[in-house]
Each structure stands twice: as structure tokens, then as C-alpha cells.
Amino acid sequence: MNMEPSSHRRALVEFLNSVAKPGSRVDDVDDDTNLIQAGLVDSFALIQIIFYLEQNYALNLPALGIDPADLATIGGMLAAIARAGE
């Protein structure tokens, strides 16, 4: 998927809102906020996030040396997307 970083963020936030805990939204969350610690997503959502990133951005976490814990923030997810595009 070849998109500008701001487009990646918009698409990612839209997806994250769909897997966030009921009543939670990530629209105004800083890129460095840990979504799990903030109570916005749970461990099941993290699995969905990993699947989304692998399917939509051809991310191969082990090949890129990315720890799934690095995907707890929007910034971490965007960094992983950028690494996959290199």
C-alpha cells in the first residue's frame, strides 16, 4: 500500500476505532500513547492490529525485527509501516 504518512495515520486510526474497547476512540490520542495502558484496546485487539498491519502493509514482523510490544502506540505502528516500505 503506497500512501503518504498522514494517509497511513488516518487509515490506521479508522481501523483502531473499529477495534477499540466500546465507548473508546483513538482520534485525539498522541502517537506515543500506549493504547493498551490507556485502556483503549485489549490484548485481543492487539492481535487484530497485527493482522491488519500484516495484511494491509505487507508487514512481516519477525523479518523486520519488530517486537509486537512496539505496536502498542500509533507511532510504533507508523514506524513499522515505514520500515516495511523501505
Secondary structure, DSSP 8 states (H G I E B T S, - for coil): ----HHHHHHHHHHHHHHHS-TT---TT--TTS-TTTTTSS-HHHHHHHHHHHHHHH---HHHHT--GGGGGSHHHHHHHHHHHT-
